[in-house]
Amino acid sequence: MNDNPHLLAIMESKMAQARLQLQHASFDKADDLLAQVKIYAEALRTKSSTH
């Protein structure tokens, strides 16, 4: 099963949440969300390189 679309959707959602947090000056929350995006991006990169 290809999880790539699911991982991309999660990343897009987290980035949208981070943008919203930045608009509300919640920088720590935005930073946490962006850290999560990095984790999902690395997972996506790892999955792509093994295929």
URRAKA-V69909 format. One record per residue. RES is the residue in one letter. SS is DSSP state (H for helix, E for strand, - for the rest). Layout:
res: <RES,RES>
ss: <SS,SS>
This chain:
res: <M,N,D,N,P,H,L,L,A,I,M,E,S,K,M,A,Q,A,R,L,Q,L,Q,H,A,S,F,D,K,A,D,D,L,L,A,Q,V,K,I,Y,A,E,A,L,R,T,K,S,S,T,H>
ss: <-,-,-,H,H,H,H,H,H,H,H,H,H,H,H,H,H,H,H,H,H,H,H,-,-,-,H,H,H,H,H,H,H,H,H,H,H,H,H,H,H,H,H,H,H,H,H,H,H,-,->
